Amino acid sequence: MFGAFVELVTAPFGFWHRQRLEVVTTEIGIAGLAPAFDGYRIAYLSDLHKSAIVPRWWLERAVRSAIEVRPDLIALGGDFVHDDVRYAPGLAELLAPLAAPDGVVAVLGNHDHYIGPGHVRDALRAAGIVELLNVPKILRRGDAELAVAGVGDLQCEVIDFVAAVGSVPPHVPRIVLSHDPDVFAYWPAEHRLDLMISGHTHGGQAYLPILGPPFVPSQFGLRYLKGLFREGERQLYVSRGVGASGVPFRWGCPAELTVIVLRPS
């Protein structure tokens, strides 16, 4: 309750018109990626945090920007709303314009569960968005295949690795959406993972000189803060996200629309 009070009081001081939504385009090599998927573009939006401290027009800008980069697929990384169910209405209308040739897919985040995930799931369905809850989606270009899977939230759901990717043939590259990047550290060795795309950390949201971010919601501290990571044959990309939580601003850590371009490796 105190947190909600602080957000309501500080909301008028957000000055979102001074904030910057940075389009970050990153080329990532994927082992065994078929030539038909060379240059495949994924637009990734995470951590919208629809609430009193993130204005709707800012989120609408992010949605428009995701469409304007002309992706093959749009992926949404969870935390669509903040900690109060009253922010759920209007979510479907906000997300409905999103469209791409291979559709729009999503996973939920911890804040979506705090208000009751049913509200968010109803909005996603109404907007024509497919939730990948421990399930893969197989993309095809002729005989070539690429799997995009999603897993449940680390804090609030059961993650079923077998259900998420167990049915995907071993030769097919796999991209996995996980709201929380900590899942990357727990991914079982027996299941192939080429790339995980996550959010959750906000990149620290406020990046202080010398000190860095005052708080990172991760078991591993700064290990998976933001950007691209590689551990062995596996890769992880962590987006800084679109919105904010706790305080109505970002400092030294601009909001991000991620555009991932896949290349054969």
C-alpha positions, -999 to 999 in steps of 0.1 A, spaced: 0 0 0 28 24 8 44 17 -26 12 25 -44 9 57 -24 44 68 -33 37 61 -70 5 81 -70 22 111 -53 53 110 -76 34 103 -109 31 140 -119 69 143 -117 76 116 -142 84 140 -171 82 113 -197 84 138 -225 121 141 -216 126 103 -217 141 85 -247 129 52 -262 160 37 -278 157 13 -306 185 -12 -300 192 -34 -331 214 -64 -323 226 -91 -347 229 -125 -331 244 -156 -346 224 -188 -343 241 -222 -349 223 -242 -376 200 -213 -386 187 -220 -421 195 -195 -448 158 -189 -451 158 -173 -417 190 -152 -423 180 -117 -414 149 -127 -394 137 -98 -373 122 -100 -338 108 -69 -322 108 -73 -284 89 -52 -259 90 -59 -222 81 -43 -188 54 -18 -200 42 -15 -164 9 2 -173 2 22 -142 -2 57 -127 35 64 -132 38 53 -169 15 74 -191 -5 56 -218 8 78 -246 43 66 -238 32 30 -241 14 38 -273 46 52 -287 64 20 -279 37 0 -297 39 22 -328 77 19 -328 75 -19 -327 53 -19 -358 75 7 -376 106 -15 -374 88 -40 -396 96 -72 -377 88 -107 -388 77 -115 -353 68 -94 -323 75 -108 -288 63 -94 -255 82 -101 -223 57 -96 -195 49 -71 -167 22 -56 -189 7 -39 -158 19 -29 -124 5 -39 -90 -31 -29 -92 -59 -46 -111 -74 -12 -121 -46 -8 -146 -58 -39 -165 -87 -23 -184 -76 -8 -217 -46 -32 -220 -62 -51 -249 -69 -18 -268 -33 -7 -262 -18 -39 -276 -43 -46 -304 -24 -26 -331 6 -49 -328 9 -71 -359 36 -90 -377 38 -117 -405 45 -144 -379 22 -129 -353 26 -116 -318 36 -139 -289 41 -132 -252 50 -145 -218 37 -131 -184 58 -114 -157 57 -114 -120 37 -82 -118 10 -96 -140 6 -124 -115 4 -99 -86 -29 -86 -99 -42 -120 -110 -29 -134 -143 -64 -140 -157 -69 -103 -163 -38 -100 -184 -45 -133 -202 -80 -121 -212 -65 -89 -226 -38 -107 -246 -65 -130 -261 -87 -100 -270 -57 -84 -287 -50 -115 -307 -17 -122 -289 -6 -158 -282 8 -166 -248 36 -191 -249 33 -207 -215 57 -236 -215 50 -243 -252 68 -238 -285 57 -222 -317 73 -236 -349 80 -210 -376 85 -223 -411 101 -210 -443 96 -238 -468 114 -268 -453 133 -247 -428 121 -244 -392 128 -222 -362 113 -227 -327 101 -198 -305 91 -210 -271 81 -194 -238 83 -204 -202 64 -195 -171 75 -168 -147 103 -178 -123 86 -163 -92 50 -172 -98 46 -202 -121 60 -237 -127 86 -238 -155 83 -270 -175 114 -272 -197 103 -305 -213 69 -290 -223 85 -259 -236 111 -274 -259 110 -312 -255 90 -317 -287 113 -296 -308 136 -317 -330 172 -314 -319 184 -299 -352 159 -270 -350 173 -238 -334 153 -226 -303 147 -191 -291 130 -189 -256 111 -160 -240 115 -158 -203 105 -127 -184 132 -133 -157 167 -137 -171 177 -158 -140 160 -188 -158 190 -188 -181 213 -199 -153 189 -228 -145 184 -241 -180 190 -279 -181 221 -290 -199 201 -317 -218 179 -292 -236 193 -271 -264 190 -234 -260 203 -210 -287 190 -177 -274 169 -166 -245 152 -131 -245 143 -115 -212 135 -83 -194 126 -78 -157 157 -60 -146 149 -27 -163 186 -25 -168 187 -11 -133 162 17 -143 183 43 -125 220 40 -133 240 61 -108 275 73 -115 302 51 -100 276 33 -78 255 18 -107 219 7 -101 207 8 -65 186 -23 -70 185 -52 -94 157 -78 -91 180 -108 -97 195 -136 -77 227 -129 -95 231 -92 -90 246 -75 -120 254 -107 -139 224 -104 -162 217 -67 -160 212 -57 -196 224 -65 -231 238 -96 -247 255 -125 -227 271 -157 -239 278 -188 -218 291 -217 -238 268 -222 -268 239 -204 -252 231 -167 -255 209 -144 -235 196 -109 -243 182 -88 -215 162 -57 -225 160 -26 -204 123 -25 -209 98 2 -217 82 15 -185 92 19 -149 82 8 -114 86 22 -80 95 57 -92 82 74 -124 115 79 -142 145 63 -157 180 78 -152 210 69 -172 191 39 -185 168 48 -214 138 27 -223 144 1 -250 127 -14 -280 148 -44 -289 152 -55 -325 170 -88 -328 183 -98 -362 191 -135 -366 222 -146 -385 236 -181 -392 265 -189 -371 
